[in-house]
Amino acid sequence: MRDNKRLIAIRKLPCVRCGWDAPSEAAHSNFSEHGKGRGIKAADQYTIPLCRLCHAWFDGYVHLTREQSKDWFKRMLDKTNRMLS
């Protein structure tokens, strides 16, 4: 579940939402299907690079429904994995 090498690589990427240059935060999925639970972060393979402001936006569910957030996260995770390849 934990992959320190991935987290280090994620933090070197620009934010996938706004493009702000690194360092980014490794934003974990907020969804149980990725291992998220009460007090438990999702598996590190489900992380994307977000700047501090975009990370707060993502975690706040202010502008997206839960389903929209899941769809957005999946697209950003795919983009992140391409960036890491």
PyMOL CGO cylinders between C-alpha atoms (Angstrom):
from pymol import cmd
from pymol.cgo import CYLINDER

trace = [
    CYLINDER, 0.00, 0.00, 0.00, 2.86, 2.41, 0.69, 0.3, 1, 1, 1, 1, 1, 1,
    CYLINDER, 2.86, 2.41, 0.69, 5.26, 3.41, -2.10, 0.3, 1, 1, 1, 1, 1, 1,
    CYLINDER, 5.26, 3.41, -2.10, 7.71, 6.08, -0.99, 0.3, 1, 1, 1, 1, 1, 1,
    CYLINDER, 7.71, 6.08, -0.99, 9.38, 6.20, -4.43, 0.3, 1, 1, 1, 1, 1, 1,
    CYLINDER, 9.38, 6.20, -4.43, 6.05, 7.10, -6.05, 0.3, 1, 1, 1, 1, 1, 1,
    CYLINDER, 6.05, 7.10, -6.05, 5.32, 9.80, -3.46, 0.3, 1, 1, 1, 1, 1, 1,
    CYLINDER, 5.32, 9.80, -3.46, 8.74, 11.39, -4.04, 0.3, 1, 1, 1, 1, 1, 1,
    CYLINDER, 8.74, 11.39, -4.04, 8.16, 11.35, -7.82, 0.3, 1, 1, 1, 1, 1, 1,
    CYLINDER, 8.16, 11.35, -7.82, 4.63, 12.77, -7.45, 0.3, 1, 1, 1, 1, 1, 1,
    CYLINDER, 4.63, 12.77, -7.45, 5.90, 15.71, -5.38, 0.3, 1, 1, 1, 1, 1, 1,
    CYLINDER, 5.90, 15.71, -5.38, 8.33, 16.65, -8.17, 0.3, 1, 1, 1, 1, 1, 1,
    CYLINDER, 8.33, 16.65, -8.17, 5.53, 17.01, -10.75, 0.3, 1, 1, 1, 1, 1, 1,
    CYLINDER, 5.53, 17.01, -10.75, 3.51, 20.17, -11.38, 0.3, 1, 1, 1, 1, 1, 1,
    CYLINDER, 3.51, 20.17, -11.38, -0.09, 20.35, -10.16, 0.3, 1, 1, 1, 1, 1, 1,
    CYLINDER, -0.09, 20.35, -10.16, -2.33, 18.38, -12.55, 0.3, 1, 1, 1, 1, 1, 1,
    CYLINDER, -2.33, 18.38, -12.55, -5.19, 20.82, -12.02, 0.3, 1, 1, 1, 1, 1, 1,
    CYLINDER, -5.19, 20.82, -12.02, -3.67, 24.30, -12.40, 0.3, 1, 1, 1, 1, 1, 1,
    CYLINDER, -3.67, 24.30, -12.40, -0.14, 23.53, -13.63, 0.3, 1, 1, 1, 1, 1, 1,
    CYLINDER, -0.14, 23.53, -13.63, 1.62, 25.27, -10.72, 0.3, 1, 1, 1, 1, 1, 1,
    CYLINDER, 1.62, 25.27, -10.72, 5.19, 24.10, -10.75, 0.3, 1, 1, 1, 1, 1, 1,
    CYLINDER, 5.19, 24.10, -10.75, 6.57, 21.68, -8.18, 0.3, 1, 1, 1, 1, 1, 1,
    CYLINDER, 6.57, 21.68, -8.18, 6.77, 21.02, -5.38, 0.3, 1, 1, 1, 1, 1, 1,
    CYLINDER, 6.77, 21.02, -5.38, 3.33, 19.54, -5.29, 0.3, 1, 1, 1, 1, 1, 1,
    CYLINDER, 3.33, 19.54, -5.29, 1.59, 17.62, -2.55, 0.3, 1, 1, 1, 1, 1, 1,
    CYLINDER, 1.59, 17.62, -2.55, 0.83, 13.94, -3.05, 0.3, 1, 1, 1, 1, 1, 1,
    CYLINDER, 0.83, 13.94, -3.05, -2.97, 14.01, -2.90, 0.3, 1, 1, 1, 1, 1, 1,
    CYLINDER, -2.97, 14.01, -2.90, -4.47, 10.61, -2.06, 0.3, 1, 1, 1, 1, 1, 1,
    CYLINDER, -4.47, 10.61, -2.06, -7.80, 9.38, -3.34, 0.3, 1, 1, 1, 1, 1, 1,
    CYLINDER, -7.80, 9.38, -3.34, -10.77, 10.05, -1.06, 0.3, 1, 1, 1, 1, 1, 1,
    CYLINDER, -10.77, 10.05, -1.06, -12.60, 6.90, -2.14, 0.3, 1, 1, 1, 1, 1, 1,
    CYLINDER, -12.60, 6.90, -2.14, -13.05, 3.60, -0.33, 0.3, 1, 1, 1, 1, 1, 1,
    CYLINDER, -13.05, 3.60, -0.33, -12.46, 1.55, -3.50, 0.3, 1, 1, 1, 1, 1, 1,
    CYLINDER, -12.46, 1.55, -3.50, -8.85, 2.78, -3.32, 0.3, 1, 1, 1, 1, 1, 1,
    CYLINDER, -8.85, 2.78, -3.32, -8.39, 1.72, 0.31, 0.3, 1, 1, 1, 1, 1, 1,
    CYLINDER, -8.39, 1.72, 0.31, -9.51, 4.96, 2.00, 0.3, 1, 1, 1, 1, 1, 1,
    CYLINDER, -9.51, 4.96, 2.00, -11.14, 4.48, 5.39, 0.3, 1, 1, 1, 1, 1, 1,
    CYLINDER, -11.14, 4.48, 5.39, -11.62, 6.37, 8.62, 0.3, 1, 1, 1, 1, 1, 1,
    CYLINDER, -11.62, 6.37, 8.62, -8.16, 7.57, 9.54, 0.3, 1, 1, 1, 1, 1, 1,
    CYLINDER, -8.16, 7.57, 9.54, -6.60, 5.48, 6.73, 0.3, 1, 1, 1, 1, 1, 1,
    CYLINDER, -6.60, 5.48, 6.73, -5.19, 7.00, 3.56, 0.3, 1, 1, 1, 1, 1, 1,
    CYLINDER, -5.19, 7.00, 3.56, -5.80, 5.32, 0.23, 0.3, 1, 1, 1, 1, 1, 1,
    CYLINDER, -5.80, 5.32, 0.23, -2.98, 3.25, -1.24, 0.3, 1, 1, 1, 1, 1, 1,
    CYLINDER, -2.98, 3.25, -1.24, -0.11, 5.38, -2.58, 0.3, 1, 1, 1, 1, 1, 1,
    CYLINDER, -0.11, 5.38, -2.58, -0.75, 4.14, -6.12, 0.3, 1, 1, 1, 1, 1, 1,
    CYLINDER, -0.75, 4.14, -6.12, -3.85, 6.36, -5.98, 0.3, 1, 1, 1, 1, 1, 1,
    CYLINDER, -3.85, 6.36, -5.98, -2.05, 9.69, -5.60, 0.3, 1, 1, 1, 1, 1, 1,
    CYLINDER, -2.05, 9.69, -5.60, -1.92, 12.71, -7.87, 0.3, 1, 1, 1, 1, 1, 1,
    CYLINDER, -1.92, 12.71, -7.87, 0.20, 15.89, -7.70, 0.3, 1, 1, 1, 1, 1, 1,
    CYLINDER, 0.20, 15.89, -7.70, -1.76, 18.92, -6.51, 0.3, 1, 1, 1, 1, 1, 1,
    CYLINDER, -1.76, 18.92, -6.51, -0.62, 22.29, -5.23, 0.3, 1, 1, 1, 1, 1, 1,
    CYLINDER, -0.62, 22.29, -5.23, -1.82, 23.24, -1.75, 0.3, 1, 1, 1, 1, 1, 1,
    CYLINDER, -1.82, 23.24, -1.75, -4.83, 25.24, -3.03, 0.3, 1, 1, 1, 1, 1, 1,
    CYLINDER, -4.83, 25.24, -3.03, -5.98, 22.57, -5.49, 0.3, 1, 1, 1, 1, 1, 1,
    CYLINDER, -5.98, 22.57, -5.49, -5.52, 19.89, -2.82, 0.3, 1, 1, 1, 1, 1, 1,
    CYLINDER, -5.52, 19.89, -2.82, -7.86, 21.82, -0.53, 0.3, 1, 1, 1, 1, 1, 1,
    CYLINDER, -7.86, 21.82, -0.53, -10.30, 22.25, -3.42, 0.3, 1, 1, 1, 1, 1, 1,
    CYLINDER, -10.30, 22.25, -3.42, -10.27, 18.51, -4.14, 0.3, 1, 1, 1, 1, 1, 1,
    CYLINDER, -10.27, 18.51, -4.14, -10.70, 17.48, -0.50, 0.3, 1, 1, 1, 1, 1, 1,
    CYLINDER, -10.70, 17.48, -0.50, -13.47, 20.03, 0.10, 0.3, 1, 1, 1, 1, 1, 1,
    CYLINDER, -13.47, 20.03, 0.10, -16.08, 18.76, -2.43, 0.3, 1, 1, 1, 1, 1, 1,
    CYLINDER, -16.08, 18.76, -2.43, -17.13, 22.40, -2.82, 0.3, 1, 1, 1, 1, 1, 1,
    CYLINDER, -17.13, 22.40, -2.82, -17.67, 22.55, -6.58, 0.3, 1, 1, 1, 1, 1, 1,
    CYLINDER, -17.67, 22.55, -6.58, -18.10, 18.87, -7.48, 0.3, 1, 1, 1, 1, 1, 1,
    CYLINDER, -18.10, 18.87, -7.48, -20.49, 16.16, -6.39, 0.3, 1, 1, 1, 1, 1, 1,
    CYLINDER, -20.49, 16.16, -6.39, -18.93, 12.96, -5.09, 0.3, 1, 1, 1, 1, 1, 1,
    CYLINDER, -18.93, 12.96, -5.09, -19.51, 11.24, -8.45, 0.3, 1, 1, 1, 1, 1, 1,
    CYLINDER, -19.51, 11.24, -8.45, -18.01, 14.17, -10.37, 0.3, 1, 1, 1, 1, 1, 1,
    CYLINDER, -18.01, 14.17, -10.37, -15.05, 14.11, -8.00, 0.3, 1, 1, 1, 1, 1, 1,
    CYLINDER, -15.05, 14.11, -8.00, -14.52, 10.37, -8.64, 0.3, 1, 1, 1, 1, 1, 1,
    CYLINDER, -14.52, 10.37, -8.64, -14.60, 10.93, -12.41, 0.3, 1, 1, 1, 1, 1, 1,
    CYLINDER, -14.60, 10.93, -12.41, -12.23, 13.90, -12.18, 0.3, 1, 1, 1, 1, 1, 1,
    CYLINDER, -12.23, 13.90, -12.18, -9.82, 11.98, -9.94, 0.3, 1, 1, 1, 1, 1, 1,
    CYLINDER, -9.82, 11.98, -9.94, -9.77, 9.01, -12.34, 0.3, 1, 1, 1, 1, 1, 1,
    CYLINDER, -9.77, 9.01, -12.34, -8.88, 11.29, -15.26, 0.3, 1, 1, 1, 1, 1, 1,
    CYLINDER, -8.88, 11.29, -15.26, -6.16, 13.05, -13.24, 0.3, 1, 1, 1, 1, 1, 1,
    CYLINDER, -6.16, 13.05, -13.24, -4.78, 9.70, -12.03, 0.3, 1, 1, 1, 1, 1, 1,
    CYLINDER, -4.78, 9.70, -12.03, -4.52, 8.51, -15.65, 0.3, 1, 1, 1, 1, 1, 1,
    CYLINDER, -4.52, 8.51, -15.65, -2.76, 11.78, -16.55, 0.3, 1, 1, 1, 1, 1, 1,
    CYLINDER, -2.76, 11.78, -16.55, -0.40, 11.43, -13.58, 0.3, 1, 1, 1, 1, 1, 1,
    CYLINDER, -0.40, 11.43, -13.58, 0.52, 7.87, -14.51, 0.3, 1, 1, 1, 1, 1, 1,
    CYLINDER, 0.52, 7.87, -14.51, 1.31, 9.02, -18.07, 0.3, 1, 1, 1, 1, 1, 1,
    CYLINDER, 1.31, 9.02, -18.07, 3.49, 11.81, -16.65, 0.3, 1, 1, 1, 1, 1, 1,
    CYLINDER, 3.49, 11.81, -16.65, 5.40, 9.29, -14.54, 0.3, 1, 1, 1, 1, 1, 1,
    CYLINDER, 5.40, 9.29, -14.54, 5.99, 6.93, -17.48, 0.3, 1, 1, 1, 1, 1, 1,
]
cmd.load_cgo(trace, "trace")
